[in-house]
Amino acid sequence: MQSDIEDGREHLNISNWRHQRHNHGDESSAQVRSGHMPPLIYTAVHPEARLSKKEKKEFIKGLINTFGEENSNL
């Protein structure tokens, strides 16, 4: 699990938002939309982390409002 956390922080670390040269916050909504987040291995152990359709939609909207959307400037 620690490895997953460290890998995730390399891509997006909110604590270093202003100092991180490039982050992947704009990919967050796509990861949730595609079902890659939260990962199956996590929801198997923590079923409360599974999102309802409504929760997923609201979460994606919040991610886009916060970080933008991948390729939104194309």
GIURTA-V855005 format. One record per run of one state. SS is the DSSP state (h for helix, s for strand, l for the rest). FROM is the first residue (numbers start at 1). TO is the last residue. If there is no record, write none. Layout:
ss->SS from->FROM to->TO
ss->SS from->FROM to->TO
//
This chain:
ss->l from->1 to->1
ss->h from->2 to->11
ss->l from->12 to->13
ss->h from->14 to->16
ss->l from->17 to->24
ss->h from->25 to->34
ss->l from->35 to->39
ss->h from->40 to->45
ss->l from->46 to->46
ss->h from->47 to->49
ss->l from->50 to->52
ss->h from->53 to->67
ss->l from->68 to->74
//
